Amino acid sequence: MRAWAIVATVIAAGALAAGGTLAAMLLRGGISARTEPSLLEESVASKVRRMALRGYRDRRNPVTPTPQVISEGLSHVADHCASCHANDGSGQTEMGQHLYPRVPDMRLPQTQELTDGELFAIIEDGVRFTGMPAWGDKSEQSQLASWHLVNFIRHLPHLTPEERVQMEALNPKGPEERQEEQDEERFLKGQNPAPAKGGHHH
């Protein structure tokens, strides 16, 4: 058999396998984000991700994980990432647990065993077909910030209770939380709380 025929056969077999996998996924849960990924889906997704990140695997982190770098990463995660990933990286948030696939617990080997280069690529370029967006814009400043975050991800398994409290203070607050803080401040100053606004509350 000629070389081109062998290549064509391999490609066709791969396409059939992929099509069969996709069909099985759709039959199992359709496009619903409620269905938990099967072991097959997780295995396929993991292998595809590793292949896609191959070019980044050996990239070294140019940023030393100093206390200042960890502190900057802490502030950034609390303000930008915690709504999905949680302050402690567990992914146990309303948003994180309603995405498909679910947001991973970044403290566990599934994330911690990735290389620094692979983590960097995920932050910069995102992961297609998941809730992870591409945060980088390829600028030097963006890449530097992503390397800072890689260092903080490495720190997550060792996050202290004090750091969690610090992150909670930095988490974005909704209108009701801000109103509650303002009411407490007025109360402490001996003033009446602001009147409640009309409308529905969820």
C-alpha positions in Angstrom: 0.0 0.0 0.0 1.3 3.4 -0.9 2.3 5.9 1.8 -0.5 8.3 1.0 -3.1 5.5 1.2 -1.8 4.5 4.7 -2.0 8.1 5.9 -5.5 8.4 4.5 -6.6 5.2 6.2 -5.1 6.4 9.6 -6.9 9.8 9.2 -10.2 8.1 8.3 -9.9 5.7 11.3 -9.2 8.7 13.6 -12.1 10.6 12.3 -14.4 7.6 12.8 -13.2 7.2 16.4 -13.6 10.8 17.1 -17.1 10.8 15.6 -18.0 7.8 17.6 -16.8 9.4 20.8 -18.7 12.6 20.1 -21.9 10.6 19.3 -21.5 8.7 22.6 -21.2 11.9 24.5 -24.2 13.5 22.8 -26.3 10.4 23.4 -25.2 10.3 27.0 -26.1 13.8 28.0 -26.7 15.9 24.9 -25.3 19.4 25.2 -26.5 19.9 28.8 -24.0 21.3 31.2 -25.6 19.3 34.0 -24.3 15.9 33.1 -21.0 15.0 34.7 -18.2 14.2 32.2 -17.7 10.4 31.7 -14.3 8.7 32.3 -14.0 8.5 28.5 -14.6 12.2 28.0 -12.1 13.1 30.8 -9.5 10.8 29.3 -10.0 12.1 25.7 -10.0 15.8 27.0 -6.8 15.2 29.0 -4.9 13.6 26.1 -6.0 16.3 23.7 -4.9 19.0 26.1 -1.5 17.4 26.7 -1.0 17.2 22.9 -2.1 20.9 22.4 0.3 22.1 25.2 3.3 20.1 23.9 5.0 23.2 22.6 4.8 24.9 26.0 5.8 22.0 28.2 9.4 22.9 28.6 9.1 26.6 29.0 10.7 27.8 32.2 9.1 30.4 34.5 11.3 33.5 34.4 9.7 34.9 37.5 11.1 33.9 40.9 8.3 33.1 43.5 9.3 35.8 46.0 6.8 36.8 48.7 6.1 40.0 46.7 5.3 37.9 43.6 3.0 35.6 45.6 1.3 38.6 47.2 0.6 40.1 43.7 -0.7 36.8 42.5 -3.0 36.6 45.6 -4.5 40.0 44.9 -5.0 39.2 41.2 -6.7 35.9 41.8 -8.9 37.3 44.6 -10.1 40.1 42.3 -10.3 38.3 38.9 -10.3 34.5 39.2 -12.0 33.6 42.5 -15.5 33.9 41.2 -14.9 30.6 39.2 -11.9 29.1 41.0 -12.6 30.1 44.6 -9.9 31.9 46.7 -8.4 28.5 47.7 -8.4 27.2 44.1 -10.9 24.5 45.0 -13.3 25.5 42.2 -16.2 25.2 44.8 -18.1 28.3 43.6 -21.6 28.6 42.2 -20.1 29.5 38.8 -17.4 26.9 38.8 -19.7 24.0 39.7 -22.2 25.0 37.0 -19.7 25.0 34.1 -19.1 22.0 31.9 -16.6 20.5 32.4 -16.5 21.6 36.1 -13.7 23.9 37.2 -10.9 21.7 38.6 -9.5 21.8 42.1 -6.1 23.5 41.3 -4.6 22.2 44.5 -4.7 18.6 43.3 -2.2 16.7 41.1 -4.4 17.1 38.0 -3.2 20.8 37.9 -0.1 20.7 40.1 1.6 18.0 37.9 1.3 20.2 34.9 4.6 22.0 34.0 4.9 25.8 34.6 4.9 26.2 30.8 1.6 24.3 30.5 0.0 26.4 33.2 1.2 29.5 31.5 -0.3 28.4 28.2 -3.7 27.7 29.8 -3.8 31.2 31.4 -2.6 33.0 28.3 -4.6 31.1 25.6 -7.5 29.5 27.5 -9.0 26.1 26.9 -11.5 25.6 24.0 -14.8 24.0 24.9 -14.5 24.9 28.6 -15.2 28.0 30.6 -11.5 29.0 30.7 -11.1 32.1 28.6 -7.8 33.3 27.0 -6.6 36.1 29.3 -3.4 36.9 27.6 -2.9 39.3 24.7 0.7 38.2 23.9 2.2 41.4 25.2 5.2 41.3 27.5 3.2 42.7 30.3 0.5 40.1 29.9 3.0 37.2 29.8 4.7 38.5 32.9 1.4 38.6 34.8 0.6 35.0 33.7 4.0 33.8 35.0 3.1 35.5 38.3 -0.1 33.6 38.4 1.7 30.3 37.7 3.7 30.9 40.9 0.6 31.6 42.9 -1.1 28.4 41.6 1.9 26.5 42.9 1.4 28.2 46.3 -2.3 27.2 46.5 -1.8 23.9 48.3 0.0 25.9 51.1 -2.4 28.8 51.3 -2.7 30.0 54.9 -5.9 30.9 56.8 -4.6 34.5 57.0 -4.2 34.6 53.2 -7.7 33.4 52.7 -9.0 36.2 54.9 -6.9 38.7 53.0 -8.4 37.4 49.7 -12.0 37.6 51.0 -11.4 41.3 51.6 -10.2 41.7 48.0 -13.1 39.7 46.4 -15.4 41.9 44.2 -18.6 42.7 46.1 -22.1 42.8 44.7 -24.6 45.7 45.3 -26.2 44.1 48.3 -22.9 43.4 50.0 -21.8 47.0 49.4 -25.1 48.3 50.8 -24.7 46.1 53.9 -21.2 47.5 54.5 -22.4 51.0 54.1 -25.3 50.4 56.5 -22.9 48.9 59.1 -20.7 52.0 58.7 -23.7 54.3 59.2 -24.8 52.3 62.2 -21.4 52.6 63.8 -21.5 56.4 63.2 -24.9 56.6 64.9 -26.7 57.3 61.6 -29.8 55.6 60.2 -29.3 53.0 57.4 -30.1 54.0 53.9 -33.7 53.2 52.8 -34.1 49.9 50.9 -34.6 50.3 47.2 -37.7 48.9 45.5 -37.7 46.0 43.1 -37.1 42.3 43.3 -34.1 40.7 45.1 -32.6 37.4 44.0 
